[in-house]
């Protein structure tokens, strides 16, 4: 998972990368299934890391935990279960009592070439559509 689309008339889309400082993505911590929010740092260079703030202040992420999207109502703009990245470090926020985690995304934001778009079943397109079940139309 690397971006969220919207804000433009079909067949185009404006894409907000997950590393953008304006981006907030609901995430689920793999091992514990705890929920949190991933925020972009505004820098795609180097590793393009994200920060994860968990909703439950008593939960501590573990290095190596995988973070996936938690999903949205109606699966828009986010479908649940799409891999985002892996926890590489955990730190205390000086202003808050909770711990945050640094996420190394699975996507290299400096070399995006092909981007898949999740669309509702039955969406019409002038391009090939791959459906969730693996079929093509």
Buried (B, 14 or more C-beta within 10 A) or exposed (E): BBBBBEEEEEEEBEBBBBBBEEBBBBBBBBEBEBBBBBBBBEEBEEBBBBBBBBEEEEBBBEEEBBBBBBBBEEEBBBBEEBBBBBBBEBEEEEEEEBBBBBBBBBBEBEEEEEEEEBBEEEEEEEEEBEEEEEEEE
